[in-house]
Amino acid sequence: MRIITAALDLFGEHGVNGTSLQMIADALGVTKAAVYHQYPAKDDIVVAAIEVELAKVEAALDAAEAEESPPRARALVLAQVIDLAVERRTMVSAVQHDPVVVRLLAHHEPFRQLMARLSAVLTGPDPTVDRRVRAAMVSAALGGAVTQPLVADLDDEALARHLLTLAEQLLALPG
């Protein structure tokens, strides 16, 4: 787990392409061979790091899917996903814009299944065109907003509060 923690920090700071195995080894105070011993390729580290972050989204989805009320489920998952995105602003940027991450996620079935579950919660039991477009806009806006220089000076709590209010309005959730 130490390798993944170090990799996540470095990926957030330098992107995946800008992070070498040597940088990860140096951050841990070990040899590159020690990193290779646990992860035979850099892509394996990237996937493992992404899975750590996705586990947090999965936990939010599990809680939301346990809700009997679809509007409450949407509100719950939205609040938790916003908190995660704000807390991990630099990782959000890496996930969205790094070509290595984009390529790996495009073929990573657990990620695709998780995104399908998230979409289902956000659109509710009746995924009309309107609800699907609203959910798509919220998803795109959240990823862009947390990494936007216009809000870089906002503390996490203020940014999360504003994003939640606007996302609830866009999804037509009770605020």
N, C-alpha and C positions, 0 to 999 in steps of 0.2 A: 504494500500500500504506500510505502514511502516513495517508491519510484513514481507512482501515479500522482501523488500529491505534488511532488517536485515538477513533474511533467505538466500538470494542470497550471501551475503558477507560471512556468516558462512559456507554455502555449499561449496563455493570456497576455503575457508581456511581449513575446516575439513572434507569435503565430506558430503554426506547426512547421512550416517550411523554414522558418528562422530559428528553430530549436534543433540542435543536434543532440545525438546520443551522448556526445562528450559533455555538452552543457548539462544534461540531466545527471550524468555521473559526477561532474564537478560540484553540482548543487548538493549532492548527497555525500560527497567526500569518498566516493568509491571509484573503482576503475570502470571503464567502458565495458570490459569483459564481464564484470559483475552484473551490469544492466542487461547485457546480451544473454546471460545465463537465465534470467527470468523471462525476458521478452526477446525472442529471436529476431524481431524486426521492429522498426520504428512504428509501422502501421499497427502492430499488436499493442504497443503502448497507447497509441492514439485511440484505438477501439476501446481498450480497457478504461482509459480516462473518460471517454464519452459515456461509457456504461455507468461509471460512478455518478456522473451528472444526471443521466437519464433515470437512474434509480430514484432520485429525488422527485422527478416528474411523475414517475410511476406511483410513488407513495401518495402524492397529491391526487392522482387519478383514482387510486384505490379508495381513498376517503370519499371522494366525490361520487364515485359509482355506488357507494354504500348508502348514499342519501336517497330517500324515497321521492323527494321533490326535485324534478329536473331543474327548475329555476335555482333552487338552493345548491344543487350539485354544480351548476355553472358558476354561481357566485363563489363557491368554495374553491373550485379548481382555478378559477381566474385569480383570486387573491393569492393563492399559493404559488402559482406560476409566475405572477408578477413579482412576488417577493424573491423567488429564486433568480429571476432574470436580473433584477436590480442588484441583488447580492453578488452575482457573478457577471457583472457587466463586461469585464474583459473577455471572459470565456464566451459570452454570447457573441461578441464580435468575431472571435476566432471561429466559432461554429458556423456563423453565417457567411463569412467571407473567405475562409481559407479553402483553397481548391482541394487540398488533401482531405480535409474533413468532409467537404461537400461530396467528394467522390466516394469516400468510405460509407457515409450515411446513405447515399443513394442505393447501396447494395446491402445495407445492414437491416435484415428483416425485423429484428426486435425494435429498431428505431421506427420503421415504417408502421409496425403494429401499434406502437405507442402513440404515434401521431394520428393514426386512425381512431384510437380510443379518445384522444384529446378532442379531435374534431367532433366525434359523436356526442361528447358531453357538452361542448360549446354550442352545437347546433340543436341539441335537444331531441326529443323523440320524433319530431316532425321537421326534418332538415329541409325546409323550404329553400328556394333560391335566395330569398332575402336573408335568412339565417346563415346560410352558407357564405354569402358575400360578406355579411357582418363579421362572422368568425374569421374569415380570411383577412379582412382589414385589421381586425384586432391583432391577429397573429403577426402580421407584417409590421404593424405599427409598434407593437411592443419591442420586437427585435431591433427596429430602427431607433426607437426613442431611448432605450437604455444606453445606447452607444453614441447618441447624438451629442456633439460638442455644446449645443445650446443648453443642455441640462447637466453637463459634467460637474458643475459647481454645486448642484443640489445634493443634500444628504440623502441617504437611501430611504429614510422614512418619508420624507417629503415627496420624493420622486414616486415611490410606491403608492402613496396616498392619491396623488394626482392621476397617475396612470390607472389606478383602480376605478376612480370616479369616472374618468373618460371612457374606459373600456365598458363599464357597466351601462353607461348611457348608450354607447354604440351597439351593445348587444341587447339593449332594451331590458336590462335587469333592474329589479328594485334596488335602489341605492341606499 
